[in-house]
Amino acid sequence: WDKLVQAARSDGLGAVLIDPMTGSGTLPTEAALIACDMAPGLLRIASWRGGSDDGRGRNPHRYPPAIRWKDFCEMEEWDNLLSNAMERTKSGMKWARSPLKPTEKGMLNIKRKNVTILCNEKNPRACNLARISISNAGIGAIVSLHEGDCVEWDLGGMHGDHRAVIEGRTIFVCNPPWGVRLTEDIDNSWVSLREFLRREGNGAEAWVLSGNKDLTKILRMKKSRTLVVRTAEEDLRWLQYHIFQKSEVPVEK
């Protein structure tokens, strides 16, 4: 995703990320922070509200424990680094939400921004958490949340200029249920994901996180790459797929 954002900054063709099963919105939120060039930890500082435990009203996140290290930089240097990081984020957010430049044909698509992040969640409680996360992060200008089953989420399919997907500039990313925290209707969720990707994903790539190879088979797609990750004592796989439109078989007369 970072490489796609950097390419969009260079050529102005845009970057799109789509998460059809977003849960509490972690992946699209992190993607938006990357697109806005926000330094890790800066959101905690920038979003702090209210007084501190010591009653002096000081932001407890502005000065991390590292400032007490003997070989840490001077406080003035730290404040300058923090100020520069905030300026980069403001500039990054302004760029991300700006409309795309005119195409080579001289037409301006006013509906598209430099960065577009679309996400969907079926579970109402998880969707509400995602909505809160997006709001707290201040990224509502580039992240759009839809509630419902992804199989019914219409992003334009194959309808030309009305498609959300920009061919070659779109990444689908997804962490569907695979039997640990969520155990109900798992197979149906993967079927919905399969049908959604087939309908909406032509000309894009997809990254799917899975901890169950039997569920992965439901997609009926040939993976391009596998990245092994281990988290919370679980062995997981990031699976990359390149999505192409299936050729129609001509009917003999």
LINPE-V561194 format. One line per field, one symbol per residue. psi: psi as a letter, one per 40 degrees, with the letter a starting at -180 (. if undefined). burial: # if it has 16 or more other C-alpha atoms within 10 Angstrom, else .. A space follows every 50 residues. Layout:
BEGIN
psi = ???
burial = ???
END
This chain:
BEGIN
psi = ddddddddddeeeihhhhhegebeeddddddddddefhihedddddehia iideeeehheedgiddeeideiiiddddddddddddddddddddddeiii iiideeihgeeiidhhhhiihdhdddddddddddddefeedehhhihihd dehhfebffbeeidhhheehhhiigihfecdhehfdddddddddddddde eheiiihhhiehdddddddfihidihhhihhfehhihhhhihhihhhhhi hh.
burial = #..##..##..##############.###.########...##.#..... ........#.##...................#..##.##..##.###### #..........###########...###.##.##..###########.## #.#.#.#......###..##########........#.##.###.##### ###########...##.##...#............########....... ...
END
